[in-house]
C-alpha cells in the first residue's frame, strides 16, 4: 500500500512539474505571440498616429498634393484628370486640410465640388 502511495505522489509530482514546464515554455515562447496579437496592434496604431502627425509626413503630403495639382493642370484628357482627382481625394481623406496652404485647400475643395475641368 505504501508503494502505491509513493507511486501516486511521484506521479502527482511528475504531472505538476510537467505542467510547470509547459507553462514556462508557453509563456516564454507563446507569450510573445499573445503580446503581439493583443498589444502589438495598439502599438502599431500609436506609431502610425505619431508618424501622421510628424513634420516629414505633413510636408511630404503637402508636396505630393502640390505635385498632383500641377499634374492636374497639365493633364491632357478627362481620364488623366479623373485619376489625379481620385488620388488627391484619397490622400486628403485622412489628412487634416488645415495643414495645407490656401491654394491647395481651394484646389481640393474645387475637386470635391467638381468645379475643375
C-alpha positions, -999 to +999 in steps of 0.1 A: +000+000+000+028+023+008+043+016-026+011+028-043+011+059-022+047+066-032+039+059-068+008+082-066+028+110-051+056+106-076+031+107-104+015+138-090+049+154-088+057+145-124+024+159-136+028+192-116+064+195-129+053+188-165+026+214-163+051+239-148+075+233-176+047+236-202+036+269-187+071+283-186+077+274-223+042+287-232+048+320-215+083+323-229+075+313-265+038+318-268+039+350-247+054+369-275+026+358-298+000+368-273+017+401-266+018+410-303-018+400-310-032+419-280-008+449-276+011+449-309-019+462-328-023+491-304+014+499-305+013+499-343-017+523-343+000+547-319+031+546-341+010+553-371-007+583-354+027+597-343+040+593-379+010+610-394+015+640-371+052+643-378+066+671-399+080+648-425+046+632-431+028+666-433+054+682-456+056+651-478+018+650-482+017+688-490+045+682-516+026+653-531-007+672-534+012+702-548+027+679-575-006+664-582-022+698-586+005+706-612-001+673-629-039+680-629-033+714-646-011+697-673-034+667-679-045+663-715-075+641-710-105+637-687-093+602-678-060+616-665-078+643-646-102+618-631-073+596-619-055+625-604-087+637-588-093+603-571-057+602-560-058+637-544-092+630-527-078+597-513-047+614-500-066+642-482-093+619-469-072+611-438-052+643-438-060+675-418-066+700-446-059+728-421-022+719-427-025+727-464-016+761-480-046+781-490-042+775-528-042+737-522-073+739-499-090+757-528-078+731-552-091+702-530-125+719-524-129+726-562-121+689-568-147+678-543-173+701-558-164+691-593-157+728-603-124+720-621-122+709-657 
